[in-house]
Amino acid sequence: MHTYFSDGFRPGFVSSGFYLRQWFVVAIAACLVVTSTASAMNAKQCNAKLYNTLYGDEPTQSELQTPDPLSQVDDMLKDTKFIDYFSSFVNAHMNWGPEDRIQDNPVYAMVRYHMFRRDLPWKSLFLDRVKVDDQNVNNYADGVGYFEDKEWKDRYAGNEEDGYRLRSAYMIMNNMIGLNLEAITVSATGGSSRADRQTPGSVCFHCHYRFDFALDKVANILTKVDRERSTMNGIVYTDQPESVSEVIYGETVTDIRSLATMLSERPEFYVNACNIAFEFVFGRESDGSDPEIFGQCVTKFKASGKIQDAIKHFVESDIFCQDLEV
């Protein structure tokens, strides 16, 4: 840390013409200057960090002068610059290879034009009966957030030979509860068919059939890709399976809606939202070094359901601007 002193004054130096009382008065004055200068510089640096974090941009000279940077947070979280920047962040976080056109990025459209525009909770992205239409999100009886969007379904349909949408199953849980797995394309015996994945001794068995998030069981309740009717011009899906149920995370689910509803009520859903907010604010994943602050985020997010409250919590926390040098 750099320390700045008033002109002509250095600590530890007292002229022979000074009395102790005079030196003490000067020292107090100098310390006030140090504190004032440091606070002003801290405010500028905190302003710069705040604008870069929430807007992805540098503040103007006028904005740099705001004496209490964090007093702006509520208004900044309502600004279209934040809304667009965060929507793009979420799209990049949840989408493999974001596209240029809005209609090809249903995650971005749902965040920006549905959740923010209508002031809805985070779970609305995954549960609401809506459909993306460019910059509009309209009511759609069969909608389940963006998971039933045709562009999203086609992108994550996968290539499983019997049409089971394993990639969709994974992406639903990745987006909602932060499930993170490394894919293995073949089993230890060289096979990747459903029968191979079901074999208890195979390396695929645990992730696909045994663990709480069993990918094949999740895919079993989703519509399948109809390999016979699908062509280069488009993917065709089967009808929703009838009388099919699976136990995922100890709960019985029968279709994509019951799956998404169940996931939205799990503790991992709240933790994942705070992980996303933490990474947005600090530019890195949480390493668990601040469990109290992270736990407070989970509590606040669970109470309101809004991702803005998670972001606000981290921005207003002690660790946001405390490490700035002056």
N, C-alpha and C positions, 0 to 999 in steps of 0.2 A: 504494500500500500504506500502510495506517495503522500507525504504530509506537507502542506503548504503553510508558511508562516507569514506574519506581517513584515513589511520592509524593515530591515535593520535589527530584527529580533531573532535570536537563535537560542534554543534551550541550553541551559548550563552556562550562559554567559551573563555576568553581572558587572557593570562598570563600578570602579571604586567609588564613584561619586553617588551611587545609588544607596539608599537605605533599603533595608529588607522590605519595609512596607511598600515603598515605591515599586520595587521589583515585583511584588505580589500583585499590585494593581495592574501593572503592565502585562504580567503573565495571564491574568484573567481576560484582559482585552484581547490578547493574542489568541487565547483558546477560543474565544467567541468568534473571532475571524476564521480560525481553522474550521470550527463546527459549521459556520454559515457557508463557507466555501465548499466544504465537503458535501454538505446537504444539497447545495445547488447543483454540484456536478453529479451527485448520485441521482437527483431528479432527472437531469438531462439524459443520463445513461439509461435510467429505468424507462423513461419515455421512449427512447430509441428502441429498447428491447420490446416494449409493449406493442408499439406500432409494427415492428418487424414480425412479432409473434402472431398478432391477431389479424393484421392486414397483409403481411408479406411484403411490406413496403417501408420506406424511410419516412419519418415525420418531417413536416415543414419546420422552418426555424421557429415559427410561432408556436407550433405544437410542442417543440422541444422545451419551451419555457414553462409549461404547465407545472406549477409547484407541487401538486399532489397527483402524480401520474395515475394511481389506482382509482382515483375518483371518477375517471373516465370509462371504467370498464363496462358498466351497465349499458351506457349509450353505445359503446363500440360494438358490443355483442348484438346490437340491433341494426347496425350499419350494413348496407349492402356489400361493402368491401369485405367485411368479415364473413358474411353469409356466402359470398361467392368463393372466397379463399378456402373456407372450411369445407364447403361442398366439394371443391376440387380435391382437397386433401382426403376426404372420406372416399371419394371415387377412386383415387389412386390406391388407397389402403385396401379397399374391398374388391377391386376390379383388376383382373390380370390384363394388362395392356389397354388402358383407357383409349377411347377413340376420339376423333375430332368433332363429330356431330353430336348434338345434345341427345337426339333420339337413339343414338347408339350407346349412350351412357345412362341407363335408367337409374343407376345408383345416384349419380349427380343430380338428375332431374328430381328424384324423390326427396333428396335432402333439401335442395334449393327451392323447388317450386311446390312442394307438399308440406314437409315438416316445418320449414322456416316460414313459408308464406302463411300457413294456417296456425302457426304457433302450437305445434303438436309435440307429444313426447317422442323420444327416440324409437320406441317400439313400433310407432306408426309406419316406419320404413319397411317393417317385416310383416305386419299384420293387416294393414288397412285394405279394404276392398276397393282398390283404385287401379288405374291404368295410365301409364305415361303416354302422352301425346305431344311430342316436342316440348314446348315450354308450359304445357298445361298437364295437369294430373286430374283425370276425370273419374267419376264413380264407375266401378266395374264389379259386378256381383261375384265373379269368379276370381277376383284379385286376391292375392296374398302378399301384400307389399309388392316389391319388385321381383319376387321369386316366380310369379306367373307371367312376367313380361316376356314376350316372344324373343326379343333380342337376348335377354339374359338367359333364358332357357336354351336357346340355340348355342350360345357361346359356351355354356357349361354342360352341354348334353353329354360330353364324353364319348368314348369310343368302345365301351364295353360290348363284346360281341353279341350278347343277347338283348342289348338295349337298356340294361339297367343303368340308371343315371348316377353312377358312383361319384362323378365329379360334382354334380349338383348337390348330392347329399353332403359331400364334404364342404362345399362352399356355403351352404346354408348354416352349418354349424360353425364354420370359420368366421363368417360375418356376424353371427349372433352371439356366440360365446367364446370366440377366439381360439377354437380348436386349431392346432398346428401340427401337421403330420408330414413326414417325408414319404413320398410315393415310391412303391416298389412295383415295377411293371410285370414281373413274373415271380412265381413262387420258387422255393429252393429246388423243386424238382423240374423247373422249367416251364410249368403251366401257369396260366392266369385265368382260366375259365372259372365259372361259378362253382363247379364241382371241386376244382383245385383250392379255391378260397375257403370252401367249407371243410376241407380236410384238417382235422385238429392238429396234425403234426406239421402243417405248412407254416411258413413265416407270415402268410397273409391272414391266417385264421383269427388271431386275436383282434386285430383292428377291424376286420370285416364281420366277425360274428360273436366274439366273446366280450369285448369291452363295452362299457355303457354306451359309447357312441357308435356301435357296430354299423359300419358303412353300408354293408349289404342289406341289413335290416331296415335302415333308413331308406335306401333306394327302393326297397320292396314296396313301400307305401306310396311311392311317387309314380306318376305316369311314366311309361317307358318309351324309348325311341323305337318306332316301328321300322326295323331295318329293311323290310321288304318294300315298303311304300316310300321310304325316304330316298331322295335323289340329290343330285348336285344342285338342284334348284330350290331345295328346301327340306327341312326336317319335319317329319310327320310323327306325331305322338299317339300312343294308344289312349284309350279311355282310362279314367281313374279306376284302379283295381277295386273290385267289390269284395266285401267281407274279408278284408285283409287287415290284420293288426299286428303290431310289433311292440315289444317293450324296450324303450329307449330311456336311459337314465332312470330306470325303475318305474317309468310311467307308460301306460298303454297309449299308443298313438295309432291313428287309422288313416290319416292323410296329411298333406303338407300343412294344412291349417292347424290341425291339432298338434303337429310337431312344432310349428313356430310358436304357438301359444304356450306350449310346455316350456320351450327353451327361453321364452321371454320372462318366465317366472323363476328361473333358476339363479342361484347366487353368481354363477359364472357370467351371466348376462350383465349384471351390474358391474362386476369386476372388469369385464371386457370394455364396457363403455368408458370406465375410468382409465383403463389402459390406453384407449384411443385418445382421450382428452389429454392424458399425460404426455403421450408422444407428440401430439400437436403442439402443446405448450413448450416442451423442453427439447424437442427434436431428437428424442431417444426413447427407447423402451424403459419402463420402470425396472430397476434392478432390486427393488425391495429394501433399499437403504432408508426409506422414509415411510415406515409402515403406519405410523400414526396419521400422517397427512393423507396417505392413500386410503386408509380406513375411513377417515372423515369424508373423503370424496364418495366412497361407496354409500355411506349413510345418506348423504345429501342427494345423490343421484337417485337412490331408491325411493326417497320421499317425494321428489318432484317428477322423476322420469325424464327430465330434460337434460340433454347433453351440454347445453349452455351453462347449467349450474356446475357441472363437473369441470368445465374449462375455467369458469370464474373462480372456483375454489382453488385451483392450482395457481392461477395468475395472482390471486390475492394472498397466497400462502407466503410464509416467511422465506421460502427457498427460491422465490422467483427473482428477486432483485438483490438478495443479500450478498452475493458474491461479486458484485460490480466493484471494480477498483476506482479509487478517486485520486 
